[in-house]
Amino acid sequence: MGIFERFMSLWVALAILAGAALGWLFPGAFASIAHIEFAHVNLVIAVFIWLMIYPMMVQIDFSSLRQVTDQPKGLVLTLIVNWLIKPFTMLGMGWLFFRVIFAPWVDPATATEYIAGMVLLGVAPCTAMVFVWSQLTRGNANYTLVQVSLNDVIMIIAFAPLAAFLLGVTDIEVPWETLLLSVVLYVVLPLLAGVLTRHWLNRRGQSGQLDAFLAAIKPWSILGLLATVTLLFALQAQTLLEQPLAIGMIAIPLTLQTYGIFIIAFMGAWWLRLPHAIAAPACLIGTSNFFELAVAVAISLFGLHSGAALATVVGVLVEVPVMLSLVAIANRTQPWMDRRAATRPATS
């Protein structure tokens, strides 16, 4: 384990502090970076995320993809958590905190917008960052790809009607440019690059060259994560300074929701006797969010400076540190999961 992975929490904490400080000191520079976007996808962040995902894609062996069907329980668990549990618990968590607990401090109209932002996060399971969480937990790369791809297909069909139902509005216009561009940037292009890289290394016929290449580029994946965290907090530094109380109130239910969904998914994986390499990505994909899509829809429905947009932004800021803590939990429980999975054949 390299120095980056050994002290990951420390590096992320330093990246958060550095990002907030840089954003406060140089607001104009980061305002310019914020405008380097297309279809609500910031292209600078996209480069950093791409850098994180690429090593994961090189690990994918297409000849082994067919084996994914030997473990259908992991896919079923992911779909149940993402589409039948998470959106509704997110709505419930938002209602509990902003209609009951925080009601004396938040006016009803703003509370409605905060809840809407949380719901939009809840109906948008992660597309990009889950590859990073899977890599950090040494998850099955082939299985993770299938999980993400299946969720993306369902999201294209289910996002709009489910969001409309939970928000109580008559029509949700899906920002197709944001959705499709994100899938292409974060799944299709890095997957093609990984396949071509793997094919090129295998054609050279030197044993161990693939492993050596993966070991060489792995630190760049971690650097991409730290750069992403730094930039995210730099871009939102002014918001952090201007609305600390609102951000704190939104962060509490989002954090509890994330841990709660992880616990539900983990209990499901334990009951299903899934091995760690499948259980870890299955648990983490439901707890992570497709924040570009959620932010884009929140802005289109409620406006750039709305409470809904703020809630989706807080979701971005909360996600990385919370997800890293869940990665640590998943890694610590690996022996338990694998021992339980070995007690009987992990077939359907």
Stockholm file with secondary structure:
# STOCKHOLM 1.0

chainA/1-348         MGIFERFMSLWVALAILAGAALGWLFPGAFASIAHIEFAHVNLVIAVFIWLMIYPMMVQIDFSSLRQVTDQPKGLVLTLIVNWLIKPFTMLGMGWLFFRVIFAPWVDPATATEYIAGMVLLGVAPCTAMVFVWSQLTRGNANYTLVQVSLNDVIMIIAFAPLAAFLLGVTDIEVPWETLLLSVVLYVVLPLLAGVLTRHWLNRRGQSGQLDAFLAAIKPWSILGLLATVTLLFALQAQTLLEQPLAIGMIAIPLTLQTYGIFIIAFMGAWWLRLPHAIAAPACLIGTSNFFELAVAVAISLFGLHSGAALATVVGVLVEVPVMLSLVAIANRTQPWMDRRAATRPATS
#=GR chainA/1-348 SS CCHHHHTHHHHHHHHHHHHHHHHHHCHHHHHHHHTCEETTEEHHHHHHHHHHHHHHHHTCCGGGGGGGGGCHHHHHHHHHIIIIIHHHHHHHHHHIIIIIISGGGSCHHHHHHHHHHHHHHHTCBCSSHHHHHHHHTTCCHHHHHHHHHHHHHHHHHHHHHHHHHHHTCSCCCCCHHHHHHHHIIIIIHHHHHHHHHHHHHHHTTCTTHHHHHHHHHHHHHHHHHHHHHHHHHHHTHHHHHHCHHHHHHHHHHHHHHHHHHHHHHHHHHHHHTCCHHHHHHHHHHHHSBCHHHHHHHHHHHHCTTSHHHHHHHHHHHHHHHHHHHHHHHHHHTHHHHHHHHTTSCCCC
#=GC SS_cons         CCHHHHTHHHHHHHHHHHHHHHHHHCHHHHHHHHTCEETTEEHHHHHHHHHHHHHHHHTCCGGGGGGGGGCHHHHHHHHHIIIIIHHHHHHHHHHIIIIIISGGGSCHHHHHHHHHHHHHHHTCBCSSHHHHHHHHTTCCHHHHHHHHHHHHHHHHHHHHHHHHHHHTCSCCCCCHHHHHHHHIIIIIHHHHHHHHHHHHHHHTTCTTHHHHHHHHHHHHHHHHHHHHHHHHHHHTHHHHHHCHHHHHHHHHHHHHHHHHHHHHHHHHHHHHTCCHHHHHHHHHHHHSBCHHHHHHHHHHHHCTTSHHHHHHHHHHHHHHHHHHHHHHHHHHTHHHHHHHHTTSCCCC
//
